[in-house]
């Protein structure tokens, strides 16, 4: 996973983590927020590394699906860009 994908998934996790199953949420928080390796997560939960990988992979797909449908992150980024534009071009005359 590339660094940009990692950051995007971490951000989407902040928006949609409550939609995930309890296991997926735990594994993904451990991996993306606590920076645990798959092996560390597997050991912590007494499951196989492959099970962790599968749950995280499914969780990422779910996060992307919800972002595609709901677009909360996209909306916030658009709003941020508009606010930055407003700040950059602010003048009392424009106000």
C-alpha positions as a Markdown table, in Angstrom:
| # | Residue | x | y | z |
|---|---|---|---|---|
| 1 | Unk | 0.0 | 0.0 | 0.0 |
| 2 | Unk | 1.4 | 3.4 | -1.0 |
| 3 | Unk | 1.7 | 6.2 | 1.5 |
| 4 | Unk | -1.1 | 8.3 | -0.1 |
| 5 | Unk | -3.4 | 5.3 | 0.0 |
| 6 | Unk | -2.5 | 4.7 | 3.6 |
| 7 | Unk | -3.3 | 8.3 | 4.5 |
| 8 | Unk | -6.6 | 8.3 | 2.5 |
| 9 | Unk | -7.7 | 5.1 | 4.2 |
| 10 | Unk | -6.8 | 6.5 | 7.6 |
| 11 | Unk | -8.8 | 9.6 | 6.9 |
| 12 | Unk | -11.8 | 7.6 | 5.7 |
| 13 | Unk | -11.6 | 5.5 | 8.8 |
| 14 | Unk | -12.1 | 8.6 | 10.8 |
| 15 | Unk | -15.3 | 9.3 | 8.9 |
| 16 | Unk | -16.8 | 5.9 | 8.6 |
| 17 | Unk | -15.3 | 3.6 | 11.3 |
| 18 | Unk | -18.6 | 3.2 | 13.1 |
| 19 | Unk | -20.1 | 1.5 | 10.0 |
| 20 | Unk | -17.5 | -1.3 | 10.1 |
| 21 | Unk | -18.0 | -4.5 | 12.1 |
| 22 | Unk | -16.4 | -4.5 | 15.5 |
| 23 | Unk | -13.5 | -6.8 | 14.4 |
| 24 | Unk | -12.8 | -4.8 | 11.2 |
| 25 | Unk | -12.9 | -1.5 | 13.2 |
| 26 | Unk | -10.4 | -2.9 | 15.8 |
| 27 | Unk | -8.0 | -4.3 | 13.2 |
| 28 | Unk | -8.1 | -1.2 | 11.1 |
| 29 | Unk | -7.6 | 1.1 | 14.1 |
| 30 | Unk | -4.7 | -1.0 | 15.2 |
| 31 | Unk | -3.2 | -0.9 | 11.7 |
| 32 | Unk | -3.9 | 2.6 | 10.6 |
| 33 | Unk | -4.0 | 4.6 | 13.8 |
| 34 | Unk | -1.8 | 2.6 | 16.2 |
| 35 | Unk | 0.6 | 1.6 | 13.3 |
| 36 | Unk | 0.7 | -2.1 | 14.3 |
| 37 | Unk | 1.9 | -4.6 | 11.7 |
| 38 | Unk | -0.4 | -7.4 | 10.5 |
| 39 | Unk | 1.6 | -9.9 | 12.5 |
| 40 | Unk | 1.2 | -7.8 | 15.7 |
| 41 | Unk | -2.5 | -7.5 | 15.2 |
| 42 | Unk | -2.8 | -11.2 | 14.6 |
| 43 | Unk | -0.9 | -12.0 | 17.8 |
| 44 | Unk | -2.9 | -9.5 | 19.8 |
| 45 | Unk | -6.2 | -11.1 | 18.7 |
| 46 | Unk | -5.0 | -14.6 | 18.5 |
| 47 | Unk | -5.8 | -15.1 | 14.8 |
| 48 | Unk | -3.9 | -15.7 | 11.6 |
| 49 | Unk | -2.1 | -12.9 | 9.8 |
| 50 | Unk | -4.2 | -13.8 | 6.7 |
| 51 | Unk | -7.4 | -13.3 | 8.7 |
| 52 | Unk | -6.2 | -9.8 | 9.7 |
| 53 | Unk | -5.2 | -9.0 | 6.1 |
| 54 | Unk | -8.6 | -10.2 | 4.8 |
| 55 | Unk | -10.6 | -8.2 | 7.3 |
| 56 | Unk | -8.5 | -5.0 | 6.6 |
| 57 | Unk | -8.8 | -5.5 | 2.9 |
| 58 | Unk | -12.6 | -5.8 | 3.2 |
| 59 | Unk | -12.7 | -2.9 | 5.6 |
| 60 | Unk | -10.9 | -0.7 | 3.1 |
| 61 | Unk | -13.3 | -1.7 | 0.3 |
| 62 | Unk | -16.3 | -0.8 | 2.6 |
| 63 | Unk | -14.7 | 2.6 | 3.5 |
| 64 | Unk | -14.2 | 3.4 | -0.2 |
| 65 | Unk | -17.8 | 2.3 | -1.0 |
| 66 | Unk | -19.3 | 4.5 | 1.7 |
| 67 | Unk | -17.2 | 7.5 | 0.6 |
| 68 | Unk | -18.3 | 6.9 | -3.0 |
| 69 | Unk | -22.0 | 6.9 | -1.9 |
| 70 | Unk | -21.9 | 9.5 | 0.9 |
| 71 | Unk | -18.9 | 11.7 | -0.1 |
| 72 | Unk | -18.3 | 13.3 | 3.3 |
| 73 | Unk | -14.5 | 13.5 | 2.8 |
| 74 | Unk | -14.9 | 14.9 | -0.7 |
| 75 | Unk | -17.4 | 17.5 | 0.6 |
| 76 | Unk | -15.0 | 18.5 | 3.3 |
| 77 | Unk | -12.1 | 18.8 | 0.9 |
| 78 | Unk | -14.2 | 21.0 | -1.5 |
| 79 | Unk | -15.2 | 23.2 | 1.4 |
| 80 | Unk | -11.6 | 23.5 | 2.6 |
| 81 | Unk | -10.6 | 24.6 | -0.9 |
| 82 | Unk | -13.3 | 27.1 | -1.1 |
| 83 | Unk | -12.3 | 28.6 | 2.3 |
| 84 | Unk | -8.7 | 28.7 | 1.3 |
| 85 | Unk | -9.7 | 30.5 | -1.9 |
| 86 | Unk | -11.8 | 33.0 | 0.1 |
| 87 | Unk | -8.9 | 33.6 | 2.5 |
| 88 | Unk | -6.4 | 34.1 | -0.3 |
| 89 | Unk | -8.7 | 36.6 | -2.2 |
| 90 | Unk | -10.2 | 38.3 | 0.8 |
| 91 | Unk | -10.7 | 42.0 | 0.7 |
| 92 | Unk | -13.1 | 44.4 | 2.3 |
| 93 | Unk | -14.2 | 45.5 | -1.2 |
| 94 | Unk | -15.2 | 41.9 | -2.1 |
| 95 | Unk | -17.0 | 41.5 | 1.3 |
